[in-house]
């Protein structure tokens, strides 16, 4: 017998997870290197992504939906088995992947998002004043970019673990 709530949670989990992980992988492998090589043009693209496309809202929302729907499915499986499922190979594998995803979400919320937001704020403030970035602002932006890139690399690594565990859990 099908369970409409479990099906709904699974659909949300898969679509949001594909978007979240895919976006992080795309950012790390393609967009961030291209922006770094593009100078002022890359700066303008980043501002558009942040302000008009709401990248800093959409990607974390997808991550949050992924984690919450995954936790919901996990909790339902645990409850349906009186806790036994959590100790099965599949339960442990999915739990490990879920933990990696939760850590990736935390890194996004504490390292990546705030760094990108501060970069855009510094750049917009200079634009509003009709001037280029000062040397101090350039140094701040460079430091924040490094922090964001480091966080993105860590989050991407964790999401690789998450995707791998989700892919193989059924067969463990």
C-alpha positions in Angstrom: 0.0 0.0 0.0 1.4 3.4 -0.9 1.9 6.1 1.7 1.2 9.5 0.2 3.2 11.4 2.8 6.3 9.2 2.3 5.9 9.7 -1.5 5.6 13.4 -1.1 8.7 13.6 1.2 10.7 11.5 -1.2 9.8 13.7 -4.2 10.7 16.8 -2.2 13.9 15.2 -1.0 15.0 14.0 -4.5 14.2 17.2 -6.4 15.5 19.6 -3.7 18.6 17.4 -3.2 19.4 17.2 -6.9 19.1 21.0 -7.2 21.2 21.7 -4.0 24.0 19.3 -4.7 24.0 20.0 -8.5 24.2 23.8 -7.8 27.1 23.4 -5.3 29.0 21.1 -7.8 28.4 23.6 -10.6 29.5 26.6 -8.5 32.7 24.9 -7.4 33.8 23.4 -10.7 32.6 26.0 -13.2 31.2 29.3 -12.0 33.6 30.2 -9.2 36.7 29.7 -11.3 35.1 31.6 -14.2 34.1 34.5 -11.9 37.6 34.6 -10.4 39.1 35.0 -13.9 36.6 37.6 -15.0 37.5 40.6 -12.8 34.8 43.3 -12.8 32.6 41.3 -15.1 32.6 38.4 -12.6 31.8 40.9 -9.9 28.7 42.1 -11.8 27.5 38.5 -12.4 28.0 37.6 -8.7 25.9 40.7 -7.7 23.2 39.7 -10.1 23.1 36.2 -8.7 23.0 37.5 -5.2 20.5 40.3 -5.6 18.3 39.5 -8.5 18.4 35.7 -8.6 18.6 35.3 -4.8 21.2 32.6 -5.0 21.9 33.0 -1.3 18.3 32.3 -0.5 17.3 29.6 -3.1 20.3 27.3 -2.6 20.1 27.2 1.2 16.3 26.7 1.0 16.8 23.7 -1.3 19.4 22.4 1.2 16.9 22.9 4.1 14.1 21.2 2.2 16.4 18.3 1.4 17.5 17.8 5.0 14.0 18.3 6.5 12.3 15.9 4.1 15.2 13.4 4.7 14.8 13.6 8.4 11.0 13.1 8.0 11.5 9.9 6.0 14.2 8.7 8.3 12.0 9.3 11.4 9.1 7.5 9.8 11.2 4.5 9.0 12.5 4.4 12.6 9.0 4.8 14.0 7.6 2.1 11.7 10.2 -0.4 12.9 10.2 0.5 16.6 13.8 1.7 16.2 15.2 -1.5 14.6 15.6 0.0 11.1 18.1 2.7 12.4 20.5 -0.1 13.4 20.2 -1.8 10.0 22.9 -1.3 7.3 20.5 0.7 5.3 19.6 2.9 8.3 23.2 3.5 9.2 24.2 4.3 5.6 21.4 6.7 5.2 22.1 8.2 8.6 25.7 8.8 7.7 24.7 10.5 4.5 22.1 12.6 6.3 24.7 13.7 8.8 27.1 14.7 6.0 24.2 16.8 4.5 23.4 18.4 7.8 27.0 19.4 8.2 27.1 20.7 4.6 24.0 22.8 5.4 25.6 24.2 8.5 28.8 25.1 6.6 26.7 26.9 4.0 24.8 28.8 6.7 27.9 29.8 8.6 30.7 30.1 6.0 29.5 30.4 2.5 26.3 32.5 2.7 27.6 35.1 5.2 30.8 35.5 3.2 29.0 36.0 -0.1 26.6 38.4 1.5 29.4 40.5 2.9 31.2 40.6 -0.4 28.1 41.9 -2.2 27.5 44.5 0.5 31.0 45.8 0.2 30.8 46.0 -3.6 27.4 47.6 -3.6 28.5 50.2 -1.0 31.4 51.2 -3.2 29.2 51.4 -6.2 26.6 53.5 -4.4 29.4 55.9 -3.4 30.5 56.0 -7.1 34.0 54.8 -6.4 36.2 51.7 -6.8 37.0 49.5 -3.9 39.7 50.7 -1.5 42.7 48.6 -0.9 41.3 47.6 2.5 38.0 46.6 0.9 39.8 44.6 -1.8 41.7 42.8 0.9 38.4 42.1 2.8 36.7 40.8 -0.4 39.7 38.6 -1.2 39.6 37.1 2.3 35.9 36.5 2.1 36.2 34.9 -1.3 38.8 32.5 0.1 36.5 31.7 3.1 33.5 31.1 0.7 35.6 29.0 -1.6 36.9 26.9 1.3 33.4 26.4 2.6 32.1 25.5 -0.8 34.9 22.8 -1.3 34.1 21.3 2.1 30.3 21.4 1.5 30.8 19.8 -2.0 32.9 17.0 -0.4 30.2 16.3 2.2 27.6 16.3 -0.5 29.6 13.8 -2.5 29.4 11.6 0.5 25.7 12.3 0.9 24.9 11.5 -2.7 27.0 8.3 -2.6 25.3 7.0 0.5 21.9 7.8 -0.8 22.7 5.9 -4.1 24.0 2.8 -2.4 22.0 2.5 0.8 19.4 0.3 -0.7 22.0 -2.3 -1.6 23.8 -2.3 1.8 
